[in-house]
Amino acid sequence: MGYVELIHQIQSDDITIKNSAFNQLMQNFQQMAFAVAYNKLSDVQLAEDVTQEAFLTAYKRIDQLRDPSAFPAWLKRIVMTHADRITRIEHPIIEPIETQYDLATSIPGPEDMLEETELRDRVQIAIDALPEKERDVTRDFYIKGESQREISEKMDIPLATV
């Protein structure tokens, strides 16, 4: 079915026929509309946005189209109008998101280092307050990272005691 017949269906009052025909028309002209937008904007994302806006405008104003055979030129003009609007807007300065927000990084900041030092000091005070045997086991396991088996063998005590 040609685009002229699709436009006649779109201009009908039956919403189901209208939507189905418009979806088909979009599929037929999407590449052309995107190419026009991309040629003007040289940006894929902006061209996709302009194409979508242009089809929305065409859908809303399709009843204003007097000659269905003029649809390709009419749609191209709508795309160009939306693309021109984008180019007239002052382009924002694009900064990396990392500079705008505190995002998790693998490099600790000064606050993180201070918190880690304070936590280490509090843990050391708590360990120092333990009786000697418990202190040694706790320090070897949590601070030195030794396994329970290693501590058991080193201190010559049962594994269950560790």
C-alpha positions in Angstrom: 0.0 0.0 0.0 1.4 3.4 -1.0 1.8 6.3 1.3 -1.0 8.3 -0.3 -3.5 5.5 0.6 -2.0 5.4 4.1 -2.6 9.1 4.6 -6.2 8.8 3.5 -6.6 6.1 6.2 -4.8 8.3 8.7 -7.2 11.1 8.0 -10.2 8.8 8.7 -12.2 8.9 11.9 -11.5 5.3 12.9 -8.7 5.5 15.5 -7.7 1.9 15.0 -7.2 2.3 11.3 -5.6 5.7 11.8 -3.0 4.4 14.3 -2.2 1.3 12.2 -1.8 3.3 9.0 0.4 5.9 10.8 2.6 3.2 12.2 3.1 1.9 8.7 3.8 5.4 7.4 6.4 5.9 10.2 8.2 2.7 9.2 8.2 3.8 5.6 9.6 7.3 6.2 11.7 6.8 9.4 15.0 6.4 7.6 14.4 9.4 5.5 13.4 11.6 8.5 16.4 10.4 10.5 18.8 11.1 7.6 17.5 14.7 7.2 17.8 15.3 11.0 21.3 13.7 11.2 22.5 15.7 8.2 21.5 18.9 9.9 22.6 18.0 13.5 25.5 15.5 13.1 24.4 13.9 16.3 22.7 10.5 16.5 20.8 11.1 19.7 19.6 14.5 18.7 18.6 13.2 15.3 16.6 10.4 16.9 14.9 12.9 19.2 14.1 15.3 16.3 12.7 12.4 14.2 10.4 11.3 17.0 9.2 14.9 17.6 8.6 15.4 13.9 6.4 12.2 13.6 4.5 13.4 16.7 3.9 16.7 15.0 2.9 15.0 11.8 0.4 12.8 13.6 -1.2 15.8 15.3 -1.3 17.9 12.1 -2.0 15.3 9.4 -5.5 16.7 8.9 -3.8 20.0 7.7 -2.1 18.1 4.8 -4.3 19.0 1.7 -2.4 17.0 -0.9 -1.4 13.5 0.4 1.2 13.2 -2.4 3.1 16.1 -0.8 3.7 14.1 2.4 7.4 13.4 1.9 8.2 17.1 1.5 5.8 18.1 4.3 7.5 15.7 6.7 10.9 16.8 5.6 9.9 20.4 6.4 8.7 19.4 9.9 12.0 17.6 10.5 14.0 20.6 9.4 11.9 22.9 11.6 12.6 20.8 14.7 16.3 20.4 13.8 16.5 24.2 13.3 15.0 24.7 16.7 17.7 22.5 18.2 20.5 24.3 16.4 19.2 27.7 17.5 19.3 26.7 21.2 22.5 27.6 22.8 24.4 24.3 23.3 25.0 23.5 26.9 28.5 22.9 28.2 28.8 19.1 28.6 30.8 18.1 31.6 31.6 14.6 32.8 29.1 13.4 35.3 32.0 12.5 37.6 32.6 16.3 38.1 29.0 17.0 39.1 28.3 14.3 41.7 30.1 12.3 44.3 30.3 9.0 42.7 31.9 5.9 44.1 35.5 5.6 43.1 38.2 3.1 43.9 40.4 6.0 45.1 39.6 7.0 48.7 39.1 10.7 49.3 40.5 12.5 52.4 37.2 12.0 54.3 37.4 8.2 53.6 41.0 8.0 54.7 40.2 9.9 57.9 37.2 7.6 58.7 39.3 4.5 58.0 42.0 5.8 60.4 39.5 6.6 63.1 37.9 3.2 62.7 41.3 1.5 62.9 42.1 3.4 66.1 38.8 2.5 67.7 39.3 -1.2 66.8 42.8 -1.1 68.2 41.6 0.4 71.5 38.9 -2.4 71.7 41.5 -5.1 71.0 43.9 -3.7 73.5 41.1 -3.9 76.1 40.8 -7.7 75.7 42.6 -10.2 77.9 46.0 -11.2 76.4 45.1 -14.5 74.8 41.9 -13.1 73.2 43.8 -10.0 72.1 46.4 -12.1 70.3 43.8 -14.3 68.6 41.7 -11.3 67.6 44.7 -9.3 66.3 46.0 -12.3 64.3 42.7 -13.1 62.7 41.2 -9.6 62.1 44.3 -7.4 61.7 46.9 -9.8 60.2 44.4 -11.9 58.3 45.6 -15.2 59.5 43.3 -18.2 59.2 41.8 -19.9 62.3 43.9 -23.0 61.5 47.2 -21.0 61.3 46.4 -19.3 64.7 45.6 -22.7 66.2 48.9 -24.2 65.1 50.9 -21.1 66.0 49.4 -20.7 69.5 49.2 -24.5 70.1 45.5 -24.4 71.0 42.5 -26.3 69.6 40.9 -25.0 66.5 37.5 -24.8 68.2 39.0 -22.5 70.9 40.2 -20.1 68.2 
